[in-house]
């Protein structure tokens, strides 16, 4: 079996002198161990056409051609095919031009009339191998640069995701940008009034703090037609400031004082990128360098643009968080005010109902009084639930634990709720094993949990059904289960049962859907767990665990503040 011969390198000879072209062919033919395929053209245009077809390994380029001469010929070729190994052919009196061609990117040069077969072959081989080496080095450098950029952006993303406070984020942006990308980093944000608020997020040692704060006093004007920052915000496109000189400062500053400040900062070049999130531009980020020699390359600009995208998302999230917190505070204030205003007339209604119940009333009037009393109690319960949710979210709902007998807790809940169950013809029973260890809990709050779970079971259990409360010792504490024979919960709804304001789909929506969410928060404040198992048609079983001994660290007897529900971890005090 014979192997196929190694293909001969194909060399494009660009030479308009027939005698020189024939001599070069003959010199290459003399080579004993190296064979080349020669493709000859006599014009730059023809060479470019042939290079466009591909399959050329190297090029011999005369510097004096009918449609191209001198250094421009080399630069034109390399601009069109930058990866092509080029050996320049020149006359004896053009060696200076040949050297300049090598500096421009040619691999070597040969002087006509002084070329031997060995020299010509070596020049072509050297050009091909050197170009391969340079290309490998370039690709390796690109891979390294890409890896560095990825590491830089990954670390920047980690730093930017560490806070939802705008002031902290601005400081973080400055630390990321300076000094790696420049000496000054400006962040311009559009405020609620439509004006730009400027922050010098970071600056190098050459810019003192006083100068940085003075620069903040002159934010860009969005209505200024020549402001680069305003243009970036209007168009959503980045701008590279190739050269910041007096002409640019005069064009973009609004006063002599402002121009003087930027002159003192001695900035020379920069990049401005938009801050964009959710399809809207809400500001711009600028990085500036103070050294004439350090111009921004394409890679620098792309890196800064990607960083600006990360910063925009972080700043937008911080702004949304700020607005959400403000909305929650406003809602809590409204809930507190409304609850306070509702409590007073409801207390009057409740006391009046109590007084009426002490008197002998006609049967029809007594029934009305009972309905009024139940409605008032439901309204007070709803107000208390709303207040509890507000306390949970703002971290002011506290539990004060102490040793409590579990059987007394459960029996108190059963005694409280059995009349309600009996009114719906539902059996309510509790199973309590002997010798249960006491629980470390807040008695009123755990009674609230039991009331919420049993009350929820009563709502969804048909007349004639059954609700059982089972208590058992567990490795982590005491496990309490509330099982009912109701309709059960669909599988796709189970994950939502502890969400605020969630209710199972039913025609008669009872309550506000807060009881289970409050129960979950109270149990978790005790360092316990709560869960549910349910099957359609077979009922549901809610269960929770409360500790019987101190966790590590020990649960203190002082109140422990609950965390914001679903947002932050539990904090203790």
C-alpha positions as CSV (number, residue, x, y, z in Angstrom):
1,X,0.0,0.0,0.0
2,X,1.5,3.3,-1.1
3,X,1.0,6.6,0.7
4,X,-0.2,9.7,-1.3
5,X,2.6,12.2,-1.9
6,X,2.8,15.3,0.2
7,X,1.2,18.2,-1.7
8,X,3.7,20.8,-2.9
9,X,3.4,24.3,-1.4
10,X,1.8,26.7,-3.8
11,X,3.5,30.0,-4.2
12,X,1.9,33.1,-5.8
13,X,4.6,35.1,-7.7
14,X,3.5,38.7,-8.3
15,X,6.0,40.0,-10.9
16,X,5.4,42.0,-14.0
17,X,9.0,41.6,-15.4
18,X,9.0,38.3,-17.5
19,X,12.7,37.9,-17.2
20,X,12.7,38.2,-13.4
21,X,9.7,35.8,-13.3
22,X,11.5,33.2,-15.5
23,X,14.7,33.5,-13.3
24,X,12.8,32.9,-10.1
25,X,11.0,29.9,-11.6
26,X,14.4,28.4,-12.7
27,X,15.9,29.0,-9.2
28,X,13.0,27.2,-7.6
29,X,13.3,24.4,-10.1
30,X,17.0,23.9,-9.1
31,X,16.0,23.0,-5.6
32,X,16.7,19.2,-5.1
33,X,14.7,18.5,-2.0
34,X,12.0,21.2,-2.1
35,X,9.4,21.4,-4.8
36,X,6.9,24.3,-5.2
37,X,4.0,24.9,-7.5
38,X,4.3,28.4,-8.9
39,X,1.2,30.6,-9.8
40,X,2.3,33.7,-11.7
41,X,0.4,37.0,-12.1
42,X,1.7,40.4,-13.1
43,X,-0.8,42.8,-11.4
44,X,-1.9,43.5,-7.8
45,X,-5.6,43.2,-8.9
46,X,-4.9,39.7,-10.4
47,X,-3.1,38.7,-7.3
48,X,-6.0,39.7,-5.1
49,X,-8.4,37.8,-7.3
50,X,-6.3,34.7,-7.1
51,X,-5.9,34.9,-3.4
52,X,-9.6,35.1,-3.1
53,X,-9.8,31.6,-4.6
54,X,-7.7,30.2,-1.8
55,X,-5.1,27.5,-1.9
56,X,-2.0,29.8,-1.8
57,X,0.7,29.0,0.9
58,X,3.1,32.0,0.3
59,X,3.6,35.0,-1.9
60,X,6.6,36.5,-3.7
61,X,5.7,40.2,-4.1
62,X,7.5,42.7,-6.3
63,X,7.4,46.2,-5.0
64,X,7.2,47.8,-8.4
65,X,4.0,46.8,-10.3
66,X,1.8,48.6,-12.9
67,X,-1.1,49.0,-10.4
68,X,0.8,49.2,-7.2
69,X,4.2,50.4,-6.0
70,X,6.2,50.7,-2.8
71,X,5.0,50.1,0.8
72,X,1.3,50.7,-0.2
73,X,1.4,47.4,-2.2
74,X,2.5,45.4,0.9
75,X,0.0,47.0,3.2
76,X,-2.8,46.5,0.7
77,X,-2.0,42.8,0.4
78,X,-1.8,42.3,4.1
79,X,-5.0,44.2,4.7
80,X,-6.9,41.8,2.3
81,X,-5.1,38.6,3.5
82,X,-3.5,39.3,6.8
83,X,-2.5,35.6,7.4
84,X,-0.6,35.3,4.1
85,X,3.2,34.8,4.4
86,X,4.8,37.5,2.1
87,X,8.4,37.7,0.8
88,X,9.1,41.1,-0.8
89,X,11.2,41.3,-4.0
90,X,13.1,44.6,-4.4
91,X,16.0,46.2,-6.3
92,X,19.4,46.8,-4.9
93,X,18.7,50.4,-4.2
94,X,15.4,49.7,-2.4
95,X,16.6,47.9,0.7
96,X,15.3,50.7,3.0
97,X,11.8,50.2,1.5
98,X,12.2,46.5,1.9
99,X,12.9,46.8,5.6
100,X,9.9,49.1,6.0
101,X,7.8,46.4,4.3
102,X,9.0,43.8,6.9
103,X,8.1,46.2,9.7
104,X,4.7,46.5,8.1
105,X,4.1,42.8,8.2
106,X,6.1,41.1,5.4
107,X,8.0,38.0,6.6
108,X,11.2,38.6,4.7
109,X,12.7,40.4,1.6
110,X,15.1,39.4,-1.2
111,X,17.2,41.7,-3.4
112,X,16.8,40.9,-7.1
113,X,20.1,40.0,-8.7
114,X,21.5,38.5,-5.5
115,X,19.1,35.6,-5.1
116,X,20.3,32.0,-5.2
117,X,18.2,28.9,-5.3
118,X,19.1,28.0,-1.7
119,X,18.3,31.6,-0.5
120,X,15.0,31.7,-2.3
121,X,13.8,28.3,-1.0
122,X,14.9,29.2,2.6
123,X,13.1,32.5,2.4
124,X,9.8,30.9,1.3
125,X,10.1,28.1,3.9
126,X,11.0,30.5,6.6
127,X,8.1,32.8,5.7
128,X,5.6,30.0,5.8
129,X,6.8,28.6,9.2
130,X,7.2,32.0,10.8
131,X,3.7,33.0,9.8
132,X,2.3,29.7,11.2
133,X,4.2,30.4,14.5
134,X,2.9,34.0,14.6
135,X,-0.6,32.8,13.9
136,X,-0.4,30.2,16.6
137,X,0.9,32.8,19.0
138,X,-1.9,35.2,18.0
139,X,-4.5,32.5,18.6
140,X,-3.0,31.6,21.9
141,X,-3.0,35.3,22.9
142,X,-6.6,35.6,21.9
143,X,-7.5,32.5,24.0
144,X,-5.6,33.9,26.9
145,X,-7.3,37.3,26.5
146,X,-10.7,35.7,26.3
147,X,-10.0,33.7,29.4
148,X,-8.8,36.8,31.3
149,X,-11.9,38.7,30.2
150,X,-14.1,35.9,31.3
151,X,-12.4,35.8,34.7
152,X,-12.6,39.5,35.0
153,X,-16.3,39.6,34.2
154,X,-17.1,36.6,36.4
155,X,-15.4,38.3,39.4
156,X,-17.1,41.6,38.5
157,X,-20.5,39.8,38.4
158,X,-19.8,38.2,41.8
159,X,-18.9,41.6,43.3
160,X,-21.9,43.4,41.8
161,X,-24.3,40.7,43.0
162,X,-23.2,41.1,46.6
163,X,-25.4,44.1,47.4
164,X,-28.7,45.8,46.5
165,X,-27.7,49.2,47.8
166,X,-27.0,51.7,45.1
167,X,-24.3,53.6,47.0
168,X,-22.4,50.3,47.7
169,X,-22.8,49.3,44.0
170,X,-21.3,52.6,42.8
171,X,-18.3,52.1,45.0
172,X,-17.9,48.5,43.8
173,X,-18.1,49.6,40.1
174,X,-15.3,52.1,40.8
175,X,-13.1,49.4,42.4
176,X,-13.7,47.1,39.5
177,X,-12.9,49.7,36.8
178,X,-10.0,51.6,38.5
179,X,-7.1,51.0,37.8
180,X,-7.6,48.0,35.5
181,X,-9.5,49.9,32.8
182,X,-8.7,53.5,33.5
183,X,-7.9,56.3,36.0
184,X,-11.4,57.8,36.4
185,X,-14.9,56.0,36.3
186,X,-18.0,58.2,36.1
187,X,-21.5,56.8,36.5
188,X,-24.4,59.1,35.3
189,X,-27.9,58.0,36.4
190,X,-31.2,59.6,35.4
191,X,-33.1,60.5,38.5
192,X,-36.9,60.5,39.0
193,X,-37.0,64.1,37.8
194,X,-35.4,63.3,34.5
195,X,-32.0,64.9,35.3
196,X,-28.6,63.2,35.5
197,X,-27.0,62.6,38.8
198,X,-23.2,62.1,38.4
199,X,-21.0,60.0,40.6
200,X,-17.2,59.7,40.3
201,X,-17.4,56.0,41.3
202,X,-13.6,55.6,41.3
203,X,-10.4,57.5,40.6
204,X,-6.6,56.9,40.7
205,X,-4.0,58.5,42.8
206,X,-3.4,61.2,40.3
207,X,-7.0,62.6,41.0
208,X,-7.4,63.8,44.5
209,X,-10.7,63.5,46.3
210,X,-11.5,67.2,46.2
211,X,-11.2,67.3,42.4
212,X,-13.3,64.1,42.1
213,X,-16.1,65.7,44.2
214,X,-15.9,68.9,42.2
215,X,-16.3,67.0,38.9
216,X,-19.5,65.5,40.3
217,X,-21.0,69.0,40.6
218,X,-21.2,69.3,36.8
219,X,-23.4,66.4,35.5
220,X,-24.1,66.2,31.8
221,X,-27.2,68.0,30.4
222,X,-29.5,65.6,28.6
223,X,-30.7,68.4,26.4
224,X,-27.2,69.4,25.3
225,X,-26.9,68.4,21.6
226,X,-23.1,68.0,21.7
227,X,-22.7,66.1,25.0
228,X,-21.2,62.6,24.4
229,X,-23.0,61.3,27.5
230,X,-26.3,62.6,26.4
231,X,-25.8,61.1,22.9
232,X,-25.0,57.7,24.4
233,X,-28.2,57.8,26.5
234,X,-30.3,59.0,23.5
235,X,-28.9,56.3,21.1
236,X,-28.1,53.5,23.5
237,X,-24.8,53.1,21.6
238,X,-21.2,53.3,23.1
239,X,-18.8,56.1,22.1
240,X,-15.0,55.9,22.1
241,X,-13.3,59.2,22.8
242,X,-10.1,58.8,20.8
243,X,-8.6,62.1,21.9
244,X,-9.8,64.4,24.6
245,X,-8.2,67.8,23.9
246,X,-9.1,71.4,24.5
247,X,-11.4,71.5,21.4
248,X,-13.5,68.6,22.8
249,X,-13.6,70.2,26.3
250,X,-14.7,73.5,24.9
251,X,-17.5,71.8,22.9
252,X,-18.8,69.6,25.7
253,X,-18.4,71.7,28.9
254,X,-20.9,74.4,30.0
255,X,-18.6,76.7,31.9
256,X,-14.9,77.7,32.2
257,X,-14.8,76.2,35.7
258,X,-16.0,72.9,34.4
259,X,-13.4,72.9,31.6
260,X,-10.7,73.9,34.1
261,X,-11.6,70.9,36.3
262,X,-11.3,68.5,33.4
263,X,-8.0,70.1,32.4
264,X,-6.7,69.5,35.9
265,X,-7.8,65.9,35.6
266,X,-5.6,65.6,32.5
267,X,-7.8,63.0,30.8
268,X,-6.7,62.0,27.3
269,X,-9.0,59.2,26.0
270,X,-12.1,57.3,27.2
271,X,-15.1,55.1,26.5
272,X,-18.7,55.9,27.3
273,X,-21.2,52.9,27.5
274,X,-25.0,53.0,28.1
275,X,-26.5,51.6,31.2
276,X,-29.5,49.6,29.9
277,X,-31.9,47.2,31.5
278,X,-35.4,46.1,30.5
279,X,-35.1,47.8,27.1
280,X,-34.6,51.2,28.6
281,X,-31.4,53.3,29.0
282,X,-31.3,54.9,32.5
283,X,-27.8,56.2,32.4
284,X,-24.2,55.9,31.2
285,X,-20.9,54.7,32.5
286,X,-17.6,56.3,31.4
287,X,-14.0,55.3,31.9
288,X,-11.1,57.7,31.2
289,X,-7.3,57.4,30.9
290,X,-4.8,60.1,31.6
291,X,-1.9,58.7,29.6
292,X,-1.4,59.7,25.9
293,X,0.1,56.3,25.0
294,X,-2.7,54.2,26.4
295,X,-5.4,54.3,23.8
296,X,-8.4,52.0,24.1
297,X,-8.2,49.0,21.8
298,X,-11.2,47.1,20.5
299,X,-10.9,44.5,23.2
300,X,-10.8,47.1,25.9
301,X,-13.9,48.7,24.6
302,X,-15.8,45.4,24.3
303,X,-14.8,44.5,27.9
304,X,-16.0,47.8,29.2
305,X,-19.3,47.5,27.3
306,X,-19.9,44.0,28.8
307,X,-19.0,45.3,32.3
308,X,-21.5,48.2,31.8
309,X,-24.2,45.6,31.0
310,X,-23.4,43.8,34.3
311,X,-23.4,47.1,36.2
312,X,-26.7,48.2,34.6
313,X,-28.5,45.0,35.7
314,X,-27.1,45.4,39.3
315,X,-28.1,49.0,39.5
316,X,-31.5,48.3,38.0
317,X,-32.1,45.6,40.5
318,X,-31.0,47.9,43.3
319,X,-33.4,50.5,42.1
320,X,-36.3,48.0,41.9
321,X,-35.4,46.8,45.4
322,X,-35.5,50.3,46.7
323,X,-38.8,51.0,45.1
324,X,-40.2,47.7,46.4
325,X,-39.0,48.5,49.9
326,X,-40.6,51.9,49.7
327,X,-43.9,50.3,48.5
328,X,-43.8,47.8,51.3
329,X,-43.2,50.6,53.9
330,X,-46.1,52.6,52.4
331,X,-48.3,49.5,52.4
332,X,-47.4,48.7,56.0
333,X,-48.1,52.2,57.1
334,X,-51.5,52.0,55.4
335,X,-52.2,48.6,57.0
336,X,-51.3,50.0,60.4
337,X,-53.4,53.1,60.0
338,X,-56.4,51.2,58.5
339,X,-56.1,48.5,61.1
340,X,-56.0,51.0,63.9
341,X,-59.0,52.9,62.5
342,X,-61.0,49.6,62.0
343,X,-60.2,48.2,65.5
344,X,-62.0,51.0,67.3
345,X,-65.4,50.6,65.7
346,X,-65.0,46.8,65.7
347,X,-64.2,46.9,69.5
348,X,-67.4,48.9,69.9
349,X,-69.3,46.2,67.9
350,X,-67.8,43.4,69.9
351,X,-68.5,44.9,73.3
352,X,-72.1,45.7,72.1
353,X,-72.6,42.1,71.0
354,X,-71.3,40.9,74.4
355,X,-73.7,43.2,76.2
356,X,-76.6,42.1,74.1
357,X,-75.8,38.4,74.7
358,X,-76.2,39.0,78.4
359,X,-79.8,40.1,77.9
360,X,-82.9,38.1,77.1
361,X,-83.4,38.5,73.3
362,X,-86.1,37.2,71.0
363,X,-84.8,34.2,69.0
364,X,-84.7,36.0,65.7
365,X,-82.8,38.9,67.2
366,X,-80.4,36.6,69.1
367,X,-79.5,34.9,65.8
368,X,-78.7,38.2,64.2
369,X,-76.5,39.2,67.2
370,X,-74.6,35.9,66.9
371,X,-74.0,36.5,63.1
372,X,-72.8,40.1,63.9
373,X,-70.5,38.7,66.6
374,X,-69.0,36.1,64.3
375,X,-68.5,38.7,61.5
376,X,-66.8,41.0,63.9
377,X,-64.5,38.2,65.1
378,X,-63.6,37.3,61.5
379,X,-62.8,40.9,60.7
380,X,-60.6,41.2,63.8
381,X,-58.8,38.0,62.8
382,X,-58.2,39.3,59.3
383,X,-56.8,42.6,60.7
384,X,-54.5,40.6,63.0
385,X,-53.3,38.4,60.0
386,X,-52.5,41.5,58.0
387,X,-50.6,43.0,60.8
388,X,-48.7,39.7,61.3
389,X,-47.7,39.6,57.7
390,X,-46.5,43.2,57.8
391,X,-44.4,42.4,60.9
392,X,-43.0,39.3,59.3
393,X,-41.9,41.3,56.2
394,X,-40.3,44.2,58.1
395,X,-38.7,41.9,60.7
396,X,-40.6,43.0,63.8
397,X,-42.7,39.9,64.6
398,X,-41.0,38.3,67.6
399,X,-41.3,35.0,69.4
400,X,-40.5,34.6,73.1
401,X,-39.8,30.9,73.9
402,X,-40.2,29.1,77.1
403,X,-40.8,25.5,78.3
404,X,-44.4,24.6,77.5
405,X,-46.3,21.2,78.0
406,X,-47.3,20.0,74.6
407,X,-50.5,18.2,75.8
408,X,-51.8,21.5,77.4
409,X,-51.1,23.3,74.1
410,X,-52.9,20.8,71.9
411,X,-55.8,20.5,74.3
412,X,-56.2,24.2,74.5
413,X,-56.4,24.4,70.7
414,X,-58.9,21.5,70.5
415,X,-61.1,23.1,73.2
416,X,-61.1,26.4,71.3
417,X,-61.9,24.9,67.9
418,X,-64.2,21.9,68.7
419,X,-67.3,24.1,68.7
420,X,-66.5,25.4,65.3
421,X,-66.0,21.9,64.0
422,X,-69.1,20.6,65.7
423,X,-71.1,23.4,64.1
424,X,-70.1,21.9,60.7
425,X,-70.7,18.3,61.9
426,X,-67.0,17.5,61.8
427,X,-65.3,15.4,64.4
428,X,-62.2,16.9,65.9
429,X,-59.9,14.6,68.1
430,X,-56.4,14.7,69.4
431,X,-54.0,11.8,70.0
432,X,-51.4,12.5,72.7
433,X,-48.8,9.9,73.8
434,X,-47.7,9.9,77.4
435,X,-44.4,11.3,78.6
436,X,-44.0,13.9,75.9
437,X,-41.1,16.3,76.6
438,X,-42.0,19.9,77.0
439,X,-41.6,22.1,73.9
440,X,-39.4,25.3,73.7
441,X,-41.9,27.7,72.1
442,X,-43.9,30.8,72.3
443,X,-47.3,29.5,73.6
444,X,-49.6,32.1,72.0
445,X,-47.8,31.8,68.6
446,X,-47.9,28.0,68.5
447,X,-51.6,28.1,69.5
448,X,-52.0,30.5,66.5
449,X,-50.3,27.9,64.2
450,X,-52.6,25.1,65.5
451,X,-55.6,27.4,65.1
452,X,-54.6,28.2,61.5
453,X,-54.0,24.6,60.5
454,X,-57.2,23.2,62.2
455,X,-59.3,26.2,61.0
456,X,-58.0,25.6,57.5
457,X,-58.9,21.9,57.7
458,X,-62.4,22.7,58.9
459,X,-62.9,25.0,55.9
460,X,-62.1,22.2,53.4
461,X,-63.7,19.2,55.2
462,X,-67.2,18.2,54.3
463,X,-69.9,17.7,57.0
464,X,-69.5,14.3,58.6
465,X,-65.7,14.4,58.0
466,X,-63.0,14.0,60.6
467,X,-59.9,16.0,61.7
468,X,-57.2,14.4,63.8
469,X,-54.3,16.0,65.6
470,X,-51.5,13.5,66.2
471,X,-48.4,14.4,68.4
472,X,-45.2,12.3,68.5
473,X,-41.7,12.7,69.7
474,X,-39.2,13.2,66.9
475,X,-35.4,13.3,66.9
476,X,-35.4,17.1,66.4
477,X,-38.3,17.9,68.7
478,X,-42.0,17.3,68.8
479,X,-43.9,16.6,65.6
480,X,-47.5,17.8,65.3
481,X,-49.8,16.6,62.5
482,X,-53.2,17.9,61.5
483,X,-55.0,15.4,59.2
484,X,-58.4,15.9,57.6
485,X,-60.7,13.9,55.3
486,X,-61.3,16.8,53.0
487,X,-61.0,17.0,49.2
488,X,-57.2,17.2,49.1
489,X,-54.9,19.5,47.2
490,X,-53.9,19.1,43.5
491,X,-50.3,18.2,43.1
492,X,-49.5,21.3,41.1
493,X,-50.9,23.5,43.9
494,X,-49.0,22.0,46.8
495,X,-45.9,24.1,46.3
496,X,-48.0,27.3,46.7
497,X,-50.0,26.5,49.8
498,X,-47.7,28.5,52.1
499,X,-47.6,31.5,49.8
500,X,-49.1,34.7,51.0
501,X,-52.7,35.4,49.7
502,X,-52.8,31.9,48.1
503,X,-56.1,30.0,48.3
504,X,-57.2,26.7,46.9
505,X,-59.7,27.1,44.0
506,X,-63.1,27.0,45.4
507,X,-66.3,29.0,45.0
508,X,-66.6,30.3,48.6
509,X,-63.3,32.1,49.2
510,X,-62.9,32.3,52.9
511,X,-60.3,34.6,54.6
512,X,-57.4,36.3,52.8
513,X,-55.1,33.3,52.3
514,X,-52.6,34.4,55.0
515,X,-53.0,31.8,57.7
516,X,-50.7,29.2,56.3
517,X,-48.0,31.7,55.4
518,X,-48.1,33.1,59.0
519,X,-48.0,29.5,60.4
520,X,-44.9,28.8,58.3
521,X,-43.1,31.9,59.4
522,X,-43.9,31.2,63.1
523,X,-42.7,27.6,62.9
524,X,-39.5,28.7,61.1
525,X,-38.9,31.3,63.7
526,X,-38.8,28.5,66.2
527,X,-36.1,26.8,64.1
528,X,-38.7,24.2,63.1
529,X,-40.0,22.9,59.8
530,X,-43.5,22.7,58.3
531,X,-44.9,20.7,55.4
532,X,-47.9,19.2,53.8
533,X,-48.9,15.9,52.2
534,X,-52.1,15.6,50.2
535,X,-53.9,13.5,47.7
536,X,-57.1,14.4,45.8
537,X,-60.1,12.8,47.4
538,X,-58.2,11.5,50.4
539,X,-57.5,14.6,52.4
540,X,-54.5,16.5,53.5
541,X,-52.0,16.3,56.4
542,X,-50.2,19.4,57.6
543,X,-47.3,18.7,60.0
544,X,-44.8,20.8,61.8
545,X,-41.9,20.3,64.2
546,X,-40.9,22.5,67.1
547,X,-37.8,21.9,69.2
548,X,-37.8,20.4,72.7
549,X,-34.2,21.4,73.5
550,X,-32.0,24.4,72.6
551,X,-30.5,24.3,69.1
552,X,-26.9,25.3,68.5
553,X,-26.6,28.1,69.4
554,X,-29.2,27.8,72.2
555,X,-32.5,29.5,71.7
556,X,-32.5,32.5,74.0
557,X,-35.4,33.4,76.3
558,X,-35.4,37.0,74.9
559,X,-37.6,37.7,71.9
560,X,-36.2,36.5,68.5
561,X,-37.1,38.7,65.5
562,X,-38.5,37.0,62.5
563,X,-36.9,37.6,59.1
564,X,-38.5,39.2,56.1
565,X,-40.8,36.4,54.9
566,X,-39.2,34.8,51.8
567,X,-36.5,37.4,51.4
568,X,-33.8,37.1,54.1
569,X,-32.5,34.5,56.6
570,X,-33.8,34.4,60.1
571,X,-32.0,36.9,62.4
572,X,-31.8,36.6,66.1
573,X,-31.4,39.2,68.8
